[in-house]
Amino acid sequence: MAGRFSIGGWRSRITTGVGGIAAIIAGWGIGLFELKTATPPPVLSIGKPIAAGEWTLRLDGVRLSDRLPDGSRIIGSDRRAIILHLQATNRTALTSNSFVRAIHLDTPIPGVDAQPTPYLQRDHLATGELQPALPEDMTLVWTYPAGTQVPPRLRFSIDARSYRSFDNLYAQPGWFDPQKIGVIALPVAPAGPVANGGAS
């Protein structure tokens, strides 16, 4: 019984406890240091091609409107639209619409759509998948509550996925592991006519 409550035993336990606490604090410190010193994503250029994994993207401009690219009114009079003009080129051998998930509206706007709706600029129709190796002028549309203040510049981030000929999880080839490759801030243009003859 005496050995169980010996001074040496208590010292050992206290030393172990202090060491554990010190390790936790050191871990927090390293994590905070890494977070503070993490390299920010590069700033991308407006109107310049961006190599983004299976896509080449070019972001040209953004504006606000009370109409969709096809000229129709937004369903519900209490919504307006953020319209991003871009060009997307599918670099793969298969039709795809994954560029929609590669572009993120990073500026926080209350009530904005979680995902944009893509439209072809040449016919202003909502579209699905794009053909390989065929550059397409597109618009991405996010709607948001009317009356919400939108900043004069909107920030977007771009993700790129990497190709693997054999993935350990799915046991098949494909594009995996999206990584943020850069950010771009676009000035919001005054509302005006949609390109190629659509309504504003």
HELIX and SHEET records of a PDB file:
HELIX    1   1 ILE A    7  THR A   37  1                                  31    
HELIX    2   2 PHE A   99  ALA A  102  1                                   4    
HELIX    3   3 ALA A  195  GLY A  197  5                                   3    
SHEET    1   A 5 ILE A  50  ALA A  52  0                                        
SHEET    2   A 5 TRP A  55  SER A  65 -1                                        
SHEET    3   A 5 ARG A  79  ASN A  90 -1                                        
SHEET    4   A 5 GLU A 136  PRO A 145 -1                                        
SHEET    5   A 5 THR A 117  LEU A 120 -1                                        
SHEET    1   B 5 ILE A  50  ALA A  52  0                                        
SHEET    2   B 5 TRP A  55  SER A  65 -1                                        
SHEET    3   B 5 GLY A 174  ALA A 189  1                                        
SHEET    4   B 5 ARG A 153  ARG A 164 -1                                        
SHEET    5   B 5 ILE A 103  LEU A 105 -1                                        
END                                                                             
